[in-house]
Amino acid sequence: MSELLTDRIKDAMKAAMKSGDKARLGVIRLMLSAIKQVEVDERIQLDESRTLQVLDKMLKQRRESIKQFADAGRDDLVAIEEAEVLVIQEFLPQALADAEINAMVADAIAESGAQSVKDMGKVMGLLKTKMQGRADMSVVSDKIKAALA
């Protein structure tokens, strides 16, 4: 990947400005703001993997909001959050298929020698970097629990 993720996001922001897509522009600005916030707080320039972590965290927040809004019957807010999820996902690597996640979980369990749910941290440690931005880690966590139970 020759072009940096932050550069792709900035290019998308320019395109959204030109096309007048205010909703998309707002989400992209939120993404850049979150990245900049971490850079300022930690006084560092984020690399690709750290940028992915920031976007992954934003995605997780949106998913939690969608669940809460759906439980409260606020379909209008669910639609807004779902639209934001779609924009954020454009900048993340290709999502893993269910079968790929299951295979990676099985491999990580074998590699770590995990025997019970107490060993879940070892398995998550192996998978987190490989799956960052490519899978919902709460789903992965549930799959690990099921496999170790």
Phi, psi and omega in degrees: 000104185282319182276130180294149180301316180296326177293320177298320180294318179296320177297320178295325178296316179299317180296320179293324177297314182296321183277348179077021180276089187295322182295312179297317180300319179299316180293317181296320177296322175299319180297312180296323179296317179296319178296313181298321180301315179295319180298317180291314182299318185261359180052048179221165171262122183289139173271180184302313185293323180289324176297318177299321179298319180297314180293322179297320178296319178299319180297316179299317178299318180296318180297319178295319178297318180301315180298314181295317180294322179295318178297328181272358179076022180263074183297331178297318180285327177300316181298319179296313181296320180296323177295321178295320178301316181298319180293315181297318182297335179301331185262356179267157177298165179306129181294148179282142175285160181303317181296321179296318179298313180301318180294318180294322178296314180299317179297316182294322178296316179296316182296320183276344182072025182296136182249327184217179180299336178297334181269010185301324181300321178299315183293315179299321179301320179290324186273330188306311182290324181290328187256000184307121178078358183247351181207150175286113187294337176291325176292318179299316179302316179297321180294321178295314179303315181296320182290327183270348183287000000 
